[in-house]
Amino acid sequence: MKIFINKILTLLAISLLLGSCQEVEDQAVLNPSASTVIEQILPEDVVLKESEAGTPAMKINWTKPEFGFAAAYHYQLLIDFDGGDFSTPQIVSVGKDIEKVFETEELNKLLLNLGVEPDNPTQLIAQVRAILSSTESIDSPSSPFTATAYSAVLDLSSPWGLVGGAAPNGWDGPDVPFYKSTTQANTFVAYTTLADGEWKIRKDNSWDVNFGSDANDGTLQPGGANIPVDAGTYKVTFNEVALTYTIEPYGWGLVGDATINGWDGPDMPLTYDPFSDTWRAVVQLGEGEMKIRLGNSWTINYGDTGLDGTLDQDGDNIPVTAGYYQIIADFNDLTYSLEPTEVYGVVGSGYNDWGATPDFPFTPDYSKEGIYHAMNVPLLDGEIKFRINNDWGINYGDTGLDGTLDQDGDNIPSVAGNYDIELDFTNPDTPTYTITAK
């Protein structure tokens, strides 16, 4: 019996040894000649037009590398300026496809995020990266092309501003901006919340050119008297040729049992977006209905009779399912959209005791996709992180405290004070953040 058992043990040892040898023989070894190359970019000189949004604009295709084994891989397409080294490219994940077709709007956003100047033909380069693991990848040689982007935002900026003790930044500024009116020549509009006090209009944040109103009657005089105002939220209209102004209570908001304050308000405010001449908000809504109204009053209110995306004065309530949304209202053509979205927020012992109250929300930068701002955040001594939709499913910290956001990373120390915080996801592979003391 002892001899028999020894024979079995010997056979098992031989089997394990042979199996081990076989595993060494079967180890995957990357073909040293494996390579990929961009075969074609069509067209090589693409001029993007906003009127062609939703249509194909450019196609890039490439060869599949001969890896030498059955590899698990995926591709990335990298875009950089001609002469760049792809250290800060725009990156598009492509999966296992060997071509990428860009639609007009998609490519335009990518180019603007890269920093391409609109309406300026720009020399660019593309590269394909075949990724096998976190340490193994194959890059193609770069291939050149030329692209002309269009501006996806309006430029309604002006040199004029509203300044004063009633203004958010006082008499020293920076001033509340006036934006060019899209309907009246030589006319500028500012939307702001003012305190009890006085205000004036000036140019370029300087007192060299400033206007007040000696009679407080809607007319302006160079160097004129300060204009008194009661606390409230206002629309201020200014004509630089006629030297006239109007100031009126103004502000759009969401009301309804789907909103946090119900049908009695105060309403969830919408913010003016000068880059699209629309009013927007990123909000959390509950199950229920809502409408849009002016100045927390039912005098002017909009619903949507027929639920066709058109705003109808005194129209039907708009039904909502619980979730996080971006709403965009265009009062020029009376249309709106209500789309599910992700809301980034500040959470931690340095803000809300790790979620005892809602996170401090970020607002998207409407001039550049992938940028989010949280202004004047009141932080405490402690630690913070950033997460989506008040939930820990996706959260970011900073392991190493190097300014780079790491998913599930370490907590970020905070010091008591008020801060502006920016999240930058323009490069999704290496998102960053900045925290600036007020």
C-alpha positions as CSV (number, residue, x, y, z in Angstrom):
1,M,0.0,0.0,0.0
2,K,2.8,2.4,0.9
3,I,4.5,1.7,-2.5
4,F,1.2,2.4,-4.3
5,I,0.7,5.7,-2.6
6,N,4.2,6.8,-3.4
7,K,3.6,6.0,-7.1
8,I,0.5,8.1,-7.1
9,L,2.3,11.0,-5.5
10,T,5.1,10.7,-8.0
11,L,2.6,10.7,-10.9
12,L,0.9,13.8,-9.5
13,A,4.2,15.6,-9.2
14,I,5.1,14.8,-12.8
15,S,1.7,16.0,-13.9
16,L,2.1,19.3,-12.0
17,L,5.6,19.8,-13.5
18,L,4.3,19.1,-17.0
19,G,1.4,21.4,-16.5
20,S,3.7,24.1,-15.3
21,C,5.9,23.7,-18.3
22,Q,2.9,23.9,-20.6
23,E,1.7,27.1,-18.9
24,V,5.1,28.7,-19.6
25,E,4.9,27.6,-23.2
26,D,1.3,29.1,-23.4
27,Q,2.2,32.5,-21.9
28,A,1.1,35.3,-24.2
29,V,4.0,37.1,-25.8
30,L,3.3,40.3,-27.8
31,N,4.5,40.1,-31.4
32,P,7.4,42.6,-31.4
33,S,6.4,43.6,-34.9
34,A,2.8,44.4,-33.9
35,S,1.8,47.8,-35.2
36,T,-1.1,49.9,-36.4
37,V,-1.3,52.8,-38.9
38,I,-4.0,55.3,-39.8
39,E,-4.9,54.3,-43.4
40,Q,-7.2,57.3,-44.2
41,I,-8.6,60.5,-42.9
42,L,-11.5,61.8,-45.0
43,P,-11.7,64.6,-45.7
44,E,-8.2,65.8,-44.9
45,D,-9.4,69.4,-44.8
46,V,-12.7,69.6,-43.0
47,V,-14.7,72.8,-42.6
48,L,-17.4,72.4,-40.0
49,K,-20.7,74.3,-40.2
50,E,-23.3,74.6,-37.5
51,S,-26.0,74.2,-40.0
52,E,-24.8,70.7,-40.7
53,A,-25.0,69.5,-37.1
54,G,-26.1,65.8,-36.9
55,T,-24.5,64.8,-40.2
56,P,-21.2,62.9,-40.7
57,A,-18.2,65.3,-41.0
58,M,-15.0,63.1,-41.0
59,K,-14.0,59.5,-40.9
60,I,-10.7,58.0,-39.7
61,N,-9.8,54.3,-40.2
62,W,-6.8,52.3,-39.3
63,T,-5.3,48.8,-39.3
64,K,-5.6,46.1,-36.6
65,P,-2.2,45.1,-35.1
66,E,-1.1,41.4,-35.3
67,F,-0.8,41.0,-31.6
68,G,0.5,37.4,-31.8
69,F,-2.1,36.0,-29.5
70,A,-5.8,36.4,-28.7
71,A,-5.6,39.8,-27.0
72,A,-8.1,41.7,-25.0
73,Y,-7.7,45.2,-26.4
74,H,-9.5,48.5,-27.2
75,Y,-8.6,51.6,-29.2
76,Q,-8.3,55.2,-28.4
77,L,-8.1,58.0,-31.0
78,L,-6.0,60.9,-29.9
79,I,-6.2,64.4,-31.5
80,D,-3.5,67.1,-30.9
81,F,-2.2,70.3,-32.6
82,D,0.4,69.8,-35.3
83,G,3.8,69.7,-33.6
84,G,2.3,68.4,-30.3
85,D,3.5,65.3,-28.6
86,F,0.0,64.0,-27.5
87,S,0.8,64.8,-23.9
88,T,-2.5,66.8,-23.6
89,P,-4.6,65.5,-26.4
90,Q,-8.3,65.1,-26.8
91,I,-9.1,61.4,-26.4
92,V,-12.0,59.5,-28.0
93,S,-12.6,55.8,-26.9
94,V,-13.5,53.7,-29.9
95,G,-13.8,50.1,-28.5
96,K,-12.7,47.4,-31.0
97,D,-13.8,49.3,-34.1
98,I,-11.1,50.1,-36.7
99,E,-12.8,53.3,-37.8
100,K,-14.4,56.4,-36.2
101,V,-17.0,58.5,-37.9
102,F,-17.3,62.0,-36.3
103,E,-20.6,63.9,-36.6
104,T,-20.3,67.6,-37.1
105,E,-21.2,68.7,-33.6
106,E,-19.2,66.0,-32.0
107,L,-16.0,66.9,-33.8
108,N,-16.6,70.6,-33.3
109,K,-16.9,70.1,-29.5
110,L,-13.7,68.1,-29.5
111,L,-11.8,70.8,-31.4
112,L,-13.1,73.6,-29.2
113,N,-12.1,71.6,-26.0
114,L,-8.6,71.1,-27.5
115,G,-8.4,74.9,-27.9
116,V,-8.9,75.4,-31.6
117,E,-9.9,78.9,-32.5
118,P,-13.2,79.0,-34.3
119,D,-13.2,80.0,-38.0
120,N,-9.5,79.5,-38.2
121,P,-8.1,76.6,-40.4
122,T,-5.9,74.6,-37.9
123,Q,-3.2,72.0,-38.6
124,L,-3.9,68.9,-36.4
125,I,-2.6,65.4,-36.0
126,A,-4.3,62.1,-35.1
127,Q,-2.9,59.0,-33.6
128,V,-4.5,55.6,-32.8
129,R,-3.6,53.8,-29.6
130,A,-4.3,50.1,-29.2
131,I,-4.4,49.4,-25.4
132,L,-3.8,45.9,-24.1
133,S,-3.4,46.6,-20.4
134,S,-2.4,49.5,-18.1
135,T,1.2,48.9,-19.0
136,E,1.1,47.7,-22.6
137,S,-0.1,49.7,-25.7
138,I,0.8,50.3,-29.3
139,D,0.7,53.7,-30.9
140,S,0.4,54.5,-34.6
141,P,2.5,57.1,-36.3
142,S,0.7,60.5,-36.3
143,S,-1.3,61.5,-39.4
144,P,-2.0,65.2,-40.3
145,F,-5.3,66.8,-41.2
146,T,-6.7,70.3,-41.2
147,A,-10.0,71.4,-39.5
148,T,-12.0,74.6,-39.2
149,A,-14.3,74.7,-36.2
150,Y,-17.2,77.0,-35.7
151,S,-18.2,78.9,-32.5
152,A,-20.8,76.9,-30.7
153,V,-21.5,79.8,-28.3
154,L,-22.8,83.4,-28.8
155,D,-20.5,86.3,-28.0
156,L,-22.8,88.7,-26.2
157,S,-20.1,90.2,-24.1
158,S,-19.8,94.0,-23.8
159,P,-17.5,96.4,-22.0
160,W,-20.3,97.7,-19.8
161,G,-21.0,96.7,-16.2
162,L,-23.2,97.5,-13.2
163,V,-21.3,98.6,-10.1
164,G,-22.3,100.0,-6.7
165,G,-23.0,99.3,-3.0
166,A,-26.1,97.4,-4.1
167,A,-24.1,95.2,-6.5
168,P,-22.7,91.8,-5.4
169,N,-19.1,93.0,-5.5
170,G,-19.6,96.5,-4.2
171,W,-18.1,99.7,-5.6
172,D,-14.7,98.1,-6.3
173,G,-16.2,95.4,-8.7
174,P,-15.7,93.4,-10.7
175,D,-18.9,94.7,-12.2
176,V,-22.0,92.8,-13.0
177,P,-21.8,92.3,-16.8
178,F,-24.1,93.8,-19.3
179,Y,-24.8,91.6,-22.4
180,K,-25.7,92.7,-25.9
181,S,-29.4,92.5,-26.5
182,T,-30.3,90.1,-29.3
183,T,-33.4,92.1,-30.2
184,Q,-32.5,95.8,-29.9
185,A,-29.5,97.7,-31.4
186,N,-27.2,99.6,-29.0
187,T,-28.9,98.0,-26.1
188,F,-27.4,95.9,-23.3
189,V,-29.0,93.8,-20.5
190,A,-27.9,92.7,-17.1
191,Y,-29.6,90.2,-14.8
192,T,-28.6,90.4,-11.1
193,T,-29.7,90.3,-7.5
194,L,-29.2,93.7,-5.8
195,A,-29.2,94.7,-2.1
196,D,-30.7,97.9,-0.7
197,G,-28.3,100.6,-1.9
198,E,-27.1,102.5,-5.0
199,W,-25.6,101.7,-8.3
200,K,-24.2,103.1,-11.5
201,I,-23.1,101.9,-15.0
202,R,-19.5,102.1,-16.1
203,K,-17.2,100.9,-18.8
204,D,-14.3,98.4,-18.6
205,N,-14.5,98.2,-14.8
206,S,-13.1,101.7,-14.7
207,W,-14.4,105.1,-13.5
208,D,-13.1,106.8,-16.7
209,V,-16.5,106.4,-18.3
210,N,-19.5,106.1,-16.0
211,F,-23.2,107.0,-16.0
212,G,-25.7,107.8,-13.3
213,S,-29.1,109.5,-13.2
214,D,-29.4,112.9,-11.7
215,A,-33.2,112.8,-11.6
216,N,-33.6,109.0,-11.2
217,D,-36.0,109.1,-14.1
218,G,-34.6,106.6,-16.6
219,T,-32.2,109.0,-18.2
220,L,-28.4,108.8,-17.8
221,Q,-25.8,111.5,-17.5
222,P,-22.0,111.1,-17.7
223,G,-20.7,111.1,-14.1
224,G,-24.3,111.4,-12.9
225,A,-25.8,110.7,-9.5
226,N,-25.9,107.2,-8.0
227,I,-29.2,105.4,-8.6
228,P,-31.1,104.1,-5.5
229,V,-32.6,100.6,-5.5
230,D,-34.5,98.3,-3.1
231,A,-33.3,94.8,-2.6
232,G,-34.5,92.3,-5.2
233,T,-33.7,90.4,-8.4
234,Y,-33.7,92.7,-11.5
235,K,-33.3,93.0,-15.2
236,V,-31.5,96.3,-16.1
237,T,-31.6,97.5,-19.7
238,F,-29.2,100.2,-20.9
239,N,-29.1,102.0,-24.3
240,E,-25.6,103.5,-24.9
241,V,-26.8,105.9,-27.7
242,A,-30.0,107.2,-26.2
243,L,-28.4,107.1,-22.7
244,T,-31.5,105.6,-21.1
245,Y,-32.1,102.7,-18.7
246,T,-34.9,100.7,-17.2
247,I,-34.8,98.5,-14.1
248,E,-37.5,96.0,-13.4
249,P,-38.0,93.0,-11.0
250,Y,-37.2,89.9,-13.1
251,G,-36.3,86.3,-12.7
252,W,-37.5,83.0,-14.2
253,G,-38.0,79.9,-12.0
254,L,-39.5,76.5,-11.7
255,V,-42.6,75.9,-9.5
256,G,-44.7,72.9,-8.8
257,D,-45.0,69.8,-6.5
258,A,-42.0,68.3,-8.4
259,T,-39.8,71.2,-7.0
260,I,-38.4,71.5,-3.5
261,N,-40.8,74.3,-2.4
262,G,-44.0,73.0,-4.1
263,W,-46.6,75.2,-5.8
264,D,-46.2,78.1,-3.3
265,G,-42.5,78.7,-4.0
266,P,-40.2,80.4,-3.7
267,D,-39.3,79.0,-7.2
268,M,-36.2,77.2,-8.1
269,P,-34.3,79.9,-10.0
270,L,-33.1,79.7,-13.6
271,T,-29.9,81.4,-14.6
272,Y,-29.3,83.5,-17.7
273,D,-26.8,81.9,-20.1
274,P,-25.4,84.6,-22.4
275,F,-23.6,82.0,-24.5
276,S,-26.9,80.8,-25.9
277,D,-29.3,83.6,-24.9
278,T,-31.4,81.0,-22.9
279,W,-32.2,80.4,-19.2
280,R,-30.9,77.2,-17.6
281,A,-30.8,75.3,-14.3
282,V,-29.4,71.9,-13.2
283,V,-31.8,70.7,-10.5
284,Q,-33.1,67.7,-8.6
285,L,-36.8,67.2,-9.1
286,G,-39.3,64.8,-7.5
287,E,-42.2,62.9,-8.9
288,G,-44.9,65.4,-9.8
289,E,-45.6,68.4,-12.1
290,M,-44.0,71.7,-12.7
291,K,-44.3,75.0,-14.6
292,I,-42.0,78.0,-15.4
293,R,-43.0,81.4,-14.2
294,L,-41.7,84.9,-13.9
295,G,-40.9,86.6,-10.6
296,N,-42.5,84.0,-8.3
297,S,-45.8,85.2,-9.7
298,W,-48.6,83.5,-11.7
299,T,-49.1,86.6,-13.8
300,I,-46.7,85.2,-16.5
301,N,-46.4,81.4,-16.4
302,Y,-45.7,78.7,-18.9
303,G,-46.6,75.1,-19.2
304,D,-46.7,72.7,-22.2
305,T,-50.0,71.8,-23.6
306,G,-49.4,68.8,-25.7
307,L,-46.0,68.0,-24.3
308,D,-44.3,69.0,-27.5
309,G,-41.4,71.0,-26.1
310,T,-43.2,74.3,-26.8
311,L,-43.9,76.7,-23.9
312,D,-47.6,77.8,-23.8
313,Q,-48.6,80.7,-21.6
314,D,-50.9,79.4,-18.9
315,G,-50.4,75.9,-20.5
316,D,-50.8,72.5,-18.9
317,N,-48.5,71.4,-16.1
318,I,-45.4,69.5,-17.2
319,P,-45.1,66.0,-15.7
320,V,-41.7,64.9,-14.2
321,T,-40.3,61.7,-12.9
322,A,-37.9,61.9,-9.9
323,G,-34.3,62.5,-10.9
324,Y,-31.6,65.1,-11.8
325,Y,-32.2,67.3,-14.8
326,Q,-30.9,70.1,-16.9
327,I,-33.6,72.4,-18.1
328,I,-33.1,75.0,-20.9
329,A,-35.8,77.5,-21.6
330,D,-35.6,79.8,-24.7
331,F,-38.0,82.7,-24.4
332,N,-37.1,83.9,-27.8
333,D,-38.9,81.1,-29.6
334,L,-40.8,79.7,-26.5
335,T,-39.2,76.3,-26.5
336,Y,-37.7,74.3,-23.7
337,S,-35.9,71.0,-23.0
338,L,-35.8,68.9,-19.8
339,E,-33.1,66.3,-20.0
340,P,-31.7,63.8,-17.3
341,T,-28.2,64.8,-16.3
342,E,-25.5,64.3,-13.7
343,V,-25.0,66.9,-11.0
344,Y,-21.6,67.1,-9.4
345,G,-21.5,68.2,-5.7
346,V,-19.2,68.9,-2.8
347,V,-19.5,66.5,0.1
348,G,-17.5,65.9,3.3
349,S,-16.8,66.8,6.9
350,G,-15.6,70.1,5.4
351,Y,-19.1,70.9,4.1
352,N,-22.2,68.8,5.0
353,D,-21.0,66.1,7.5
354,W,-20.6,63.6,4.6
355,G,-24.1,64.0,3.3
356,A,-26.2,64.9,6.2
357,T,-27.6,67.7,4.0
358,P,-27.6,67.9,0.1
359,D,-24.2,68.4,-1.5
360,F,-23.2,71.8,-2.7
361,P,-24.0,71.6,-6.5
362,F,-21.8,72.5,-9.4
363,T,-23.1,74.4,-12.4
364,P,-21.8,73.5,-15.9
365,D,-19.8,76.1,-17.7
366,Y,-22.0,76.7,-20.7
367,S,-19.1,78.1,-22.7
368,K,-17.0,75.0,-22.6
369,E,-18.1,71.4,-22.3
370,G,-16.6,69.4,-19.4
371,I,-16.1,72.4,-17.0
372,Y,-18.1,72.7,-13.8
373,H,-18.1,75.6,-11.3
374,A,-19.2,75.8,-7.6
375,M,-19.0,79.5,-6.5
376,N,-18.6,80.8,-3.0
377,V,-18.7,77.4,-1.3
378,P,-18.6,77.7,2.5
379,L,-16.1,75.1,3.6
380,L,-15.1,74.1,7.2
381,D,-12.0,72.6,8.6
382,G,-12.1,69.0,7.5
383,E,-12.1,67.0,4.3
384,I,-14.1,66.9,1.1
385,K,-14.7,64.9,-2.0
386,F,-16.8,65.4,-5.2
387,R,-19.6,63.0,-6.2
388,I,-22.5,62.7,-8.6
389,N,-26.1,63.0,-7.7
390,N,-25.6,63.0,-3.9
391,D,-24.5,59.3,-4.2
392,W,-21.3,57.4,-3.6
393,G,-21.6,55.3,-6.8
394,I,-19.2,57.7,-8.6
395,N,-17.0,59.9,-6.4
396,Y,-13.6,61.7,-6.8
397,G,-10.8,62.5,-4.4
398,D,-7.2,63.3,-4.9
399,T,-4.6,60.6,-4.0
400,G,-1.3,62.4,-3.8
401,L,-2.9,65.9,-3.6
402,D,-1.5,66.7,-7.1
403,G,-4.6,68.5,-8.4
404,T,-5.7,65.4,-10.4
405,L,-9.1,63.8,-9.6
406,D,-8.9,60.1,-8.8
407,Q,-12.1,58.0,-8.8
408,D,-12.6,56.7,-5.2
409,G,-9.4,58.7,-4.3
410,D,-8.3,60.0,-1.0
411,N,-10.2,62.8,0.8
412,I,-9.1,66.3,0.1
413,P,-8.2,68.5,3.2
414,S,-10.2,71.7,3.6
415,V,-9.7,74.8,5.6
416,A,-12.5,77.0,6.8
417,G,-13.4,79.8,4.4
418,N,-15.3,80.6,1.2
419,Y,-14.0,79.1,-2.0
420,D,-14.6,78.9,-5.8
421,I,-14.1,75.3,-7.0
422,E,-13.7,74.2,-10.6
423,L,-13.8,70.6,-12.0
424,D,-12.2,70.1,-15.4
425,F,-13.3,66.9,-17.3
426,T,-12.2,68.1,-20.7
427,N,-9.7,65.3,-20.7
428,P,-11.7,62.5,-19.1
429,D,-8.6,60.3,-18.6
430,T,-6.9,63.0,-16.4
431,P,-9.6,65.2,-14.9
432,T,-8.4,68.0,-12.6
433,Y,-9.7,70.5,-10.1
434,T,-8.8,73.8,-8.6
435,I,-9.9,75.4,-5.2
436,T,-9.5,79.2,-5.0
437,A,-10.0,81.2,-1.8
438,K,-12.4,84.1,-2.1
